[in-house]
Amino acid sequence: MSKRRVAYYYDGDVGSYTYGLGHPMKPHRMRVTHDLVSAYGMLDKMHVLRPKRATPESMTAFHTDEYIHFLNRVTPETAEELTYHGTRFLMGEDNPAFEGVFEFCSISAGGSISAAQRIASGAADIAINWAGGLHHAKKREASGFCYINDIVLGILELLRTYPRVLYIDIDCHHGDGVEEAFYTTDRVMTCSFHKFGEYFPGTGTQEDRGRGKGRNYTVNIPLKDGITDEAFKKVFEPIINKIMEIYRPGAVVLQCGADSLAGDKLGCFNLTMNGHAHCAQYLRAFNVPLILLGGGGYTVKNVARTWTYETACALGIENDIDPNLPWNEYFEWFGPRYRLEVPENNMDDLNVRDGSLDKVRLTALQQLAQLPCAPSVGMHEVPRESLGRHLGLDEEADEDGGTDDLDRRLAQHSRFVYKLQETGGGSDESDDERYDSDGSSYRRRKRMSILSNRFINVDPDARKGPPQGRRFFKSTARWDDTYGRIRLGNEPVLGSMNGTRLAAMMEAAGRSTPGGDVTMDDWEDGTFV
């Protein structure tokens, strides 16, 4: 097999974050994978790079300013207040506001953006970022363990160089976030192979084909429980071959979600490691620039095995490595066989039992037959630096006061004009309704939990009005609309206090008052004034 120049992106800090005790998503799996890749001696065969972490500015290429600002300042202690009691940005229990969430997102997004830049520059044929592939994140909302959609950010970077980009998703869950981002364009074709039917996120039927210019450039392959390597190959190869023939992408992004493997904690497919990696091998043979990303996968030892093997597939040495695992720091995790394998189990393949797989494949091929030819787009020279940096208005200049405050006020005014935010602090109606470029709505999306596969019930009344104060020790704190702040009980306006009373309070410094010591009840009831 011919050699490829492979760029491998890894940040040693990515495995140090945790979603919380008992949460199925384990960022530590990237560290286990890297250790196993290193134990096999693959690092010497690749360009191993530490990606530049994504900045808030680069994340707003897709996400809204308000959402990125929220992620940049949210902590476990302030999550209840900043999410308006769990009704905005982070809804349900899938996406906790864990410590360091923004840094984790910057590592994930930075790796995918850097991989796209290296592919676009021609410095690599294949780029790998196992910390990426978080395909559920929406423009202004986290979903399904995903906070920042690094895939969309990476594809946007590729579109600066390539007229057409193909995105393929073999995660057990539908890649709804990426599909929504490119639903109305023909410059990106999305193809998702996923479980459908009372399963998160509840989207991805074959009737969802795109809209406007993007009509028929969204391909969904809904599958049922227990699909095996042979059955998956029968539907994957003909559809991808047809897409490559008709669409002729300049670059391909493959999301290698490992929850489609047999025995995954949240998955329901029956793919082996070899069947999963066959997708990467098949795409590598087309000799088109390729980006491999991570994604789902909740049985850590199987995730590490598979992504290690797929790294070997990218290098073209999968037939040369020893199936018996070499010694590594996590060697005891892979017992009792200690082999580089993920075998299938005894699940029934419901796709073959009722013949639904043939119908799905035929429907997808008929959809692709409606595409006349590869769409074209006018390309021009892309600036290598942003306008702000070229003019000296970068972050350093902004900190020194180099940016005029007029820019900020104009940006805020534009957001209000185009209804990108509301003055009341609540979310707008676009959370549930999706719109085309012409302003017409085409479908509604309900929020679903990836943990329970049940719909999340969000109280619409809780989304209106200013944030309510958090109640500590049965506090009588109330929100004051007039002064835009929290007031305690009968607390008077500061300006209405006479100088003597104010001076007495300052002198007391909260320790005592002329009437005696100040207690916690006094503070809560407002009797200290």
DODO-161602 format. One record per residue (C-alpha): residue number from 1; residue in three letters; x, y, z. Coordinates in steps of 0.2 Angstrom, whole numbers. Layout:
BEGIN
SITE   pos   code       u       v       w
SITE   NUM    ALA       X       Y       Z
...
end
This chain:
BEGIN
SITE   pos   code       u       v       w
SITE     1    MET       0       0       0
SITE     2    SER       7      17      -5
SITE     3    LYS      13      29       8
SITE     4    ARG       4      44      14
SITE     5    ARG      10      60      23
SITE     6    VAL       1      59      40
SITE     7    ALA      -1      73      52
SITE     8    TYR      -6      67      70
SITE     9    TYR     -12      81      82
SITE    10    TYR     -12      78     100
SITE    11    ASP     -12      89     116
SITE    12    GLY      -6      81     132
SITE    13    ASP     -18      90     142
SITE    14    VAL     -34      83     134
SITE    15    GLY     -35      68     145
SITE    16    SER     -34      78     161
SITE    17    TYR     -52      84     160
SITE    18    THR     -68      75     166
SITE    19    TYR     -86      77     163
SITE    20    GLY     -89      72     181
SITE    21    LEU     -91      56     191
SITE    22    GLY    -102      43     182
SITE    23    HIS    -103      52     166
SITE    24    PRO    -100      40     151
SITE    25    MET     -90      52     141
SITE    26    LYS     -71      50     146
SITE    27    PRO     -59      62     138
SITE    28    HIS     -45      51     146
SITE    29    ARG     -48      39     131
SITE    30    MET     -38      50     120
SITE    31    ARG     -23      48     132
SITE    32    VAL     -25      29     132
SITE    33    THR     -26      29     113
SITE    34    HIS     -10      40     112
SITE    35    ASP      -1      29     124
SITE    36    LEU      -5      14     113
SITE    37    VAL      -1      22      97
SITE    38    SER      16      27     105
SITE    39    ALA      19       9     111
SITE    40    TYR      17       3      93
SITE    41    GLY      30      15      87
SITE    42    MET      19      24      76
SITE    43    LEU      24      41      81
SITE    44    ASP      41      40      72
SITE    45    LYS      31      37      56
SITE    46    MET      20      53      57
SITE    47    HIS      22      72      59
SITE    48    VAL      16      73      78
SITE    49    LEU      10      90      81
SITE    50    ARG       3      99      96
SITE    51    PRO     -12     110      89
SITE    52    LYS     -14     128      93
SITE    53    ARG     -29     130     104
SITE    54    ALA     -44     138      96
SITE    55    THR     -47     156     101
SITE    56    PRO     -65     163     105
SITE    57    GLU     -64     173      89
SITE    58    SER     -61     157      78
SITE    59    MET     -75     148      87
SITE    60    THR     -87     162      82
SITE    61    ALA     -84     157      64
SITE    62    PHE     -99     145      67
SITE    63    HIS    -106     148      85
SITE    64    THR    -114     164      91
SITE    65    ASP    -104     177     101
SITE    66    GLU    -116     175     116
SITE    67    TYR    -113     156     117
SITE    68    ILE     -94     157     116
SITE    69    HIS     -94     170     129
SITE    70    PHE    -105     159     140
SITE    71    LEU     -93     144     138
SITE    72    ASN     -78     155     142
SITE    73    ARG     -85     161     159
SITE    74    VAL     -96     147     165
SITE    75    THR     -91     136     180
SITE    76    PRO    -100     123     190
SITE    77    GLU    -104     136     203
SITE    78    THR    -112     148     191
SITE    79    ALA    -120     136     178
SITE    80    GLU    -137     137     186
SITE    81    GLU    -137     156     185
SITE    82    LEU    -129     158     167
SITE    83    THR    -140     144     160
SITE    84    TYR    -156     152     167
SITE    85    HIS    -160     137     177
SITE    86    GLY    -155     125     164
SITE    87    THR    -166     132     150
SITE    88    ARG    -152     140     139
SITE    89    PHE    -135     134     131
SITE    90    LEU    -134     118     142
SITE    91    MET    -150     109     144
SITE    92    GLY    -153      92     153
SITE    93    GLU    -139      82     161
SITE    94    ASP    -129      77     145
SITE    95    ASN    -118      92     145
SITE    96    PRO    -112      97     163
SITE    97    ALA    -103     113     166
SITE    98    PHE     -87     104     172
SITE    99    GLU     -71     113     177
SITE   100    GLY     -61     119     162
SITE   101    VAL     -74     116     149
SITE   102    PHE     -69     130     138
SITE   103    GLU     -51     124     138
SITE   104    PHE     -56     107     133
SITE   105    CYS     -66     114     119
SITE   106    SER     -52     125     113
SITE   107    ILE     -41     109     112
SITE   108    SER     -54      99     102
SITE   109    ALA     -58     113      90
SITE   110    GLY     -40     119      88
SITE   111    GLY     -35     101      83
SITE   112    SER     -48     100      69
SITE   113    ILE     -44     118      63
SITE   114    SER     -26     114      63
SITE   115    ALA     -29      98      54
SITE   116    ALA     -39     107      40
SITE   117    GLN     -26     120      38
SITE   118    ARG     -12     107      36
SITE   119    ILE     -22      98      23
SITE   120    ALA     -27     114      14
SITE   121    SER      -9     119      13
SITE   122    GLY      -3     103       5
SITE   123    ALA       8      98      19
SITE   124    ALA      -1      82      23
SITE   125    ASP     -12      69      14
SITE   126    ILE     -20      63      30
SITE   127    ALA     -23      72      46
SITE   128    ILE     -29      64      62
SITE   129    ASN     -37      73      78
SITE   130    TRP     -45      60      89
SITE   131    ALA     -50      73     101
SITE   132    GLY     -62      80      88
SITE   133    GLY     -78      74      80
SITE   134    LEU     -90      82      92
SITE   135    HIS    -104      82      79
SITE   136    HIS    -119      86      90
SITE   137    ALA    -115     104      95
SITE   138    LYS    -127     117      88
SITE   139    LYS    -124     135      84
SITE   140    ARG    -129     142     101
SITE   141    GLU    -132     126     111
SITE   142    ALA    -123     111     118
SITE   143    SER    -130      94     114
SITE   144    GLY    -125      75     116
SITE   145    PHE    -109      78     126
SITE   146    CYS    -103      91     113
SITE   147    TYR    -100     109     117
SITE   148    ILE     -91     116     101
SITE   149    ASN     -93     108      84
SITE   150    ASP     -75     106      79
SITE   151    ILE     -81      97      63
SITE   152    VAL     -90     112      56
SITE   153    LEU     -75     124      61
SITE   154    GLY     -63     112      52
SITE   155    ILE     -74     111      36
SITE   156    LEU     -76     130      35
SITE   157    GLU     -57     131      35
SITE   158    LEU     -56     118      21
SITE   159    LEU     -69     128      11
SITE   160    ARG     -57     142      10
SITE   161    THR     -46     131      -2
SITE   162    TYR     -58     117      -9
SITE   163    PRO     -74     120     -18
SITE   164    ARG     -82     104     -12
SITE   165    VAL     -80      95       5
SITE   166    LEU     -87      78       9
SITE   167    TYR     -92      74      27
SITE   168    ILE     -95      56      32
SITE   169    ASP    -101      50      49
SITE   170    ILE    -100      32      55
SITE   171    ASP    -105      36      73
SITE   172    CYS    -119      26      80
SITE   173    HIS    -128      43      83
SITE   174    HIS    -134      54      69
SITE   175    GLY    -122      69      65
SITE   176    ASP    -136      82      67
SITE   177    GLY    -125      97      71
SITE   178    VAL    -115      96      55
SITE   179    GLU    -130      92      45
SITE   180    GLU    -139     107      51
SITE   181    ALA    -124     119      48
SITE   182    PHE    -123     114      29
SITE   183    TYR    -141     109      26
SITE   184    THR    -144     123      13
SITE   185    THR    -127     123       3
SITE   186    ASP    -120     112     -10
SITE   187    ARG    -102     115      -6
SITE   188    VAL    -103     102       8
SITE   189    MET    -111      85       6
SITE   190    THR    -115      76      23
SITE   191    CYS    -117      57      23
SITE   192    SER    -122      49      40
SITE   193    PHE    -123      31      44
SITE   194    HIS    -133      30      61
SITE   195    LYS    -145      21      71
SITE   196    PHE    -163      28      69
SITE   197    GLY    -179      25      79
SITE   198    GLU    -182      31      97
SITE   199    TYR    -163      35      98
SITE   200    PHE    -154      51     101
SITE   201    PRO    -155      63      93
SITE   202    GLY    -171      57      84
SITE   203    THR    -166      65      67
SITE   204    GLY    -159      58      51
SITE   205    THR    -172      50      41
SITE   206    GLN    -170      48      22
SITE   207    GLU    -183      62      19
SITE   208    ASP    -170      74      26
SITE   209    ARG    -161      78      10
SITE   210    GLY    -156      96      11
SITE   211    ARG    -165     112       6
SITE   212    GLY    -163     125      -7
SITE   213    LYS    -146     124     -16
SITE   214    GLY    -142     110      -4
SITE   215    ARG    -156      99     -10
SITE   216    ASN    -150      81     -11
SITE   217    TYR    -133      85      -4
SITE   218    THR    -138      78      13
SITE   219    VAL    -138      59      13
SITE   220    ASN    -145      49      28
SITE   221    ILE    -143      31      30
SITE   222    PRO    -154      26      45
SITE   223    LEU    -150       8      52
SITE   224    LYS    -157      -4      65
SITE   225    ASP    -149     -13      79
SITE   226    GLY    -136     -26      77
SITE   227    ILE    -128     -22      60
SITE   228    THR    -113     -32      56
SITE   229    ASP     -97     -29      46
SITE   230    GLU    -103     -38      31
SITE   231    ALA    -120     -29      31
SITE   232    PHE    -112     -12      34
SITE   233    LYS    -100     -15      20
SITE   234    LYS    -114     -18       8
SITE   235    VAL    -122      -2      11
SITE   236    PHE    -106       9      14
SITE   237    GLU     -96       5      -1
SITE   238    PRO    -109       7     -15
SITE   239    ILE    -115      24      -8
SITE   240    ILE     -98      31      -5
SITE   241    ASN     -92      25     -22
SITE   242    LYS    -107      34     -30
SITE   243    ILE    -104      50     -20
SITE   244    MET     -86      51     -25
SITE   245    GLU     -90      48     -43
SITE   246    ILE    -103      61     -44
SITE   247    TYR     -98      74     -31
SITE   248    ARG     -79      73     -33
SITE   249    PRO     -74      81     -17
SITE   250    GLY     -58      91     -15
SITE   251    ALA     -56      84       3
SITE   252    VAL     -65      71      14
SITE   253    VAL     -69      72      33
SITE   254    LEU     -72      55      41
SITE   255    GLN     -80      56      59
SITE   256    CYS     -74      39      66
SITE   257    GLY     -86      38      81
SITE   258    ALA     -82      22      90
SITE   259    ASP     -99      19      99
SITE   260    SER    -104      10      83
SITE   261    LEU     -93      -4      89
SITE   262    ALA     -99     -20      97
SITE   263    GLY    -101     -19     116
SITE   264    ASP    -102       0     117
SITE   265    LYS    -111       6     133
SITE   266    LEU    -122      18     123
SITE   267    GLY    -121      10     105
SITE   268    CYS    -132      -4      98
SITE   269    PHE    -122      -9      82
SITE   270    ASN    -111     -25      81
SITE   271    LEU     -96     -19      71
SITE   272    THR     -79     -26      74
SITE   273    MET     -63     -16      75
SITE   274    ASN     -59     -22      57
SITE   275    GLY     -76     -18      50
SITE   276    HIS     -76       0      58
SITE   277    ALA     -58       3      51
SITE   278    HIS     -63      -3      34
SITE   279    CYS     -71      14      31
SITE   280    ALA     -55      23      34
SITE   281    GLN     -46      10      22
SITE   282    TYR     -59      12       9
SITE   283    LEU     -58      31       9
SITE   284    ARG     -39      31       9
SITE   285    ALA     -39      21      -7
SITE   286    PHE     -47      36     -16
SITE   287    ASN     -31      46     -13
SITE   288    VAL     -41      61      -9
SITE   289    PRO     -35      73       6
SITE   290    LEU     -43      65      21
SITE   291    ILE     -46      70      39
SITE   292    LEU     -49      57      53
SITE   293    LEU     -58      63      68
SITE   294    GLY     -64      55      84
SITE   295    GLY     -82      56      91
SITE   296    GLY     -92      45     102
SITE   297    GLY     -86      29     110
SITE   298    TYR     -89      25     128
SITE   299    THR     -80       8     131
SITE   300    VAL     -63      16     133
SITE   301    LYS     -52       0     130
SITE   302    ASN     -62      -3     113
SITE   303    VAL     -60      15     108
SITE   304    ALA     -42      15     111
SITE   305    ARG     -40      -1     101
SITE   306    THR     -50       5      86
SITE   307    TRP     -42      22      85
SITE   308    THR     -25      15      86
SITE   309    TYR     -28       2      72
SITE   310    GLU     -36      16      61
SITE   311    THR     -20      26      64
SITE   312    ALA     -11      11      57
SITE   313    CYS     -23      11      43
SITE   314    ALA     -19      29      39
SITE   315    LEU       0      25      39
SITE   316    GLY      -4       9      28
SITE   317    ILE       5      -3      41
SITE   318    GLU     -11     -11      48
SITE   319    ASN      -5     -28      41
SITE   320    ASP      12     -26      49
SITE   321    ILE       8     -22      67
SITE   322    ASP       7     -36      80
SITE   323    PRO     -11     -41      86
SITE   324    ASN      -3     -45     103
SITE   325    LEU      -3     -28     112
SITE   326    PRO      14     -21     117
SITE   327    TRP      18     -16     135
SITE   328    ASN      11       1     139
SITE   329    GLU       5      11     154
SITE   330    TYR     -13       5     152
SITE   331    PHE      -9     -13     148
SITE   332    GLU     -19     -21     162
SITE   333    TRP     -35     -12     155
SITE   334    PHE     -35     -23     139
SITE   335    GLY     -36     -40     148
SITE   336    PRO     -39     -54     148
SITE   337    ARG     -34     -57     130
SITE   338    TYR     -22     -42     128
SITE   339    ARG     -25     -41     109
SITE   340    LEU     -28     -27      97
SITE   341    GLU     -46     -33      93
SITE   342    VAL     -64     -29      96
SITE   343    PRO     -74     -45      92
SITE   344    GLU     -93     -45      87
SITE   345    ASN    -106     -52      99
SITE   346    ASN    -122     -62      97
SITE   347    MET    -134     -48      93
SITE   348    ASP    -147     -51      80
SITE   349    ASP    -145     -40      64
SITE   350    LEU    -162     -32      62
SITE   351    ASN    -157     -24      46
SITE   352    VAL    -156     -41      37
SITE   353    ARG    -171     -49      45
SITE   354    ASP    -184     -38      38
SITE   355    GLY    -174     -33      22
SITE   356    SER    -174     -14      27
SITE   357    LEU    -155     -13      22
SITE   358    ASP    -159     -15       4
SITE   359    LYS    -172      -2       4
SITE   360    VAL    -161      10      13
SITE   361    ARG    -147       8       0
SITE   362    LEU    -159       9     -15
SITE   363    THR    -167      25      -9
SITE   364    ALA    -150      33      -6
SITE   365    LEU    -143      28     -23
SITE   366    GLN    -159      35     -31
SITE   367    GLN    -157      51     -22
SITE   368    LEU    -139      52     -28
SITE   369    ALA    -144      49     -46
SITE   370    GLN    -154      65     -45
SITE   371    LEU    -138      75     -44
SITE   372    PRO    -133      81     -61
SITE   373    CYS    -115      84     -59
SITE   374    ALA    -102      91     -46
SITE   375    PRO    -107     109     -42
SITE   376    SER     -95     122     -46
SITE   377    VAL     -91     138     -36
SITE   378    GLY     -80     154     -40
SITE   379    MET     -64     153     -30
SITE   380    HIS     -52     167     -27
SITE   381    GLU     -36     171     -17
SITE   382    VAL     -39     168       2
SITE   383    PRO     -31     181      14
SITE   384    ARG     -19     172      26
SITE   385    GLU     -23     184      40
SITE   386    SER     -38     192      46
SITE   387    LEU     -43     210      43
SITE   388    GLY     -42     214      61
SITE   389    ARG     -24     207      63
SITE   390    HIS     -19     216      46
SITE   391    LEU     -25     232      53
SITE   392    GLY     -17     230      70
SITE   393    LEU     -34     227      79
SITE   394    ASP     -29     210      86
SITE   395    GLU     -32     205     104
SITE   396    GLU     -16     213     110
SITE   397    ALA     -21     230     103
SITE   398    ASP     -38     228     110
SITE   399    GLU     -31     226     128
SITE   400    ASP     -21     242     126
SITE   401    GLY     -36     251     120
SITE   402    GLY     -32     251     102
SITE   403    THR     -50     246      97
SITE   404    ASP     -63     260      97
SITE   405    ASP     -78     257     108
SITE   406    LEU     -88     262      93
SITE   407    ASP     -85     244      85
SITE   408    ARG     -92     236     101
SITE   409    ARG    -108     247     101
SITE   410    LEU    -111     244      82
SITE   411    ALA    -109     225      84
SITE   412    GLN    -121     225      99
SITE   413    HIS    -133     236      89
SITE   414    SER    -132     223      74
SITE   415    ARG    -136     209      85
SITE   416    PHE    -152     217      91
SITE   417    VAL    -157     223      74
SITE   418    TYR    -156     205      67
SITE   419    LYS    -163     197      83
SITE   420    LEU    -148     187      87
SITE   421    GLN    -151     191     105
SITE   422    GLU    -165     198     116
SITE   423    THR    -165     212     128
SITE   424    GLY    -173     201     141
SITE   425    GLY    -159     188     141
SITE   426    GLY    -171     174     136
SITE   427    SER    -168     164     120
SITE   428    ASP    -177     168     104
SITE   429    GLU    -189     157      95
SITE   430    SER    -176     150      83
SITE   431    ASP    -171     137      96
SITE   432    ASP    -186     126      91
SITE   433    GLU    -189     132      74
SITE   434    ARG    -176     130      59
SITE   435    TYR    -177     143      45
SITE   436    ASP    -171     143      27
SITE   437    SER    -161     157      20
SITE   438    ASP    -178     164      13
SITE   439    GLY    -185     165      31
SITE   440    SER    -197     150      29
SITE   441    SER    -198     137      42
SITE   442    TYR    -196     119      37
SITE   443    ARG    -196     108      52
SITE   444    ARG    -196     108      71
SITE   445    ARG    -182     100      82
SITE   446    LYS    -186      93      99
SITE   447    ARG    -172      91     111
SITE   448    MET    -167      74     116
SITE   449    SER    -156      66     129
SITE   450    ILE    -142      55     123
SITE   451    LEU    -141      46     140
SITE   452    SER    -160      42     141
SITE   453    ASN    -165      43     123
SITE   454    ARG    -180      53     130
SITE   455    PHE    -186      71     125
SITE   456    ILE    -180      85     137
SITE   457    ASN    -195      95     144
SITE   458    VAL    -190     113     145
SITE   459    ASP    -202     125     153
SITE   460    PRO    -204     140     140
SITE   461    ASP    -210     151     154
SITE   462    ALA    -193     149     163
SITE   463    ARG    -184     156     147
SITE   464    LYS    -192     173     149
SITE   465    GLY    -187     188     158
SITE   466    PRO    -171     192     168
SITE   467    PRO    -162     178     177
SITE   468    GLN    -169     175     194
SITE   469    GLY    -158     176     210
SITE   470    ARG    -152     159     217
SITE   471    ARG    -159     156     234
SITE   472    PHE    -147     153     248
SITE   473    PHE    -152     150     266
SITE   474    LYS    -170     154     261
SITE   475    SER    -165     171     256
SITE   476    THR    -177     185     252
SITE   477    ALA    -167     191     237
SITE   478    ARG    -176     198     223
SITE   479    TRP    -172     204     205
SITE   480    ASP    -175     223     203
SITE   481    ASP    -180     228     186
SITE   482    THR    -177     246     189
SITE   483    TYR    -159     245     194
SITE   484    GLY    -155     228     185
SITE   485    ARG    -148     220     200
SITE   486    ILE    -152     208     215
SITE   487    ARG    -159     217     231
SITE   488    LEU    -161     209     248
SITE   489    GLY    -179     210     255
SITE   490    ASN    -183     228     259
SITE   491    GLU    -166     235     255
SITE   492    PRO    -168     253     250
SITE   493    VAL    -159     262     236
SITE   494    LEU    -141     266     241
SITE   495    GLY    -144     285     237
SITE   496    SER    -159     286     249
SITE   497    MET    -148     282     264
SITE   498    ASN    -144     296     274
SITE   499    GLY    -125     299     277
SITE   500    THR    -126     295     295
SITE   501    ARG    -134     278     292
SITE   502    LEU    -122     274     278
SITE   503    ALA    -107     279     288
SITE   504    ALA    -112     268     303
SITE   505    MET    -114     253     291
SITE   506    MET     -97     256     284
SITE   507    GLU     -89     258     301
SITE   508    ALA     -98     242     307
SITE   509    ALA     -91     233     292
SITE   510    GLY    -104     219     294
SITE   511    ARG     -98     215     312
SITE   512    SER    -111     225     323
SITE   513    THR    -123     238     322
SITE   514    PRO    -130     250     335
SITE   515    GLY    -144     238     337
SITE   516    GLY    -133     223     341
SITE   517    ASP    -124     210     331
SITE   518    VAL    -129     207     313
SITE   519    THR    -134     189     310
SITE   520    MET    -137     179     294
SITE   521    ASP    -156     181     297
SITE   522    ASP    -154     200     297
SITE   523    TRP    -145     199     280
SITE   524    GLU    -158     188     273
SITE   525    ASP    -173     197     279
SITE   526    GLY    -166     214     275
SITE   527    THR    -167     220     293
SITE   528    PHE    -149     226     293
SITE   529    VAL    -154     242     284
end
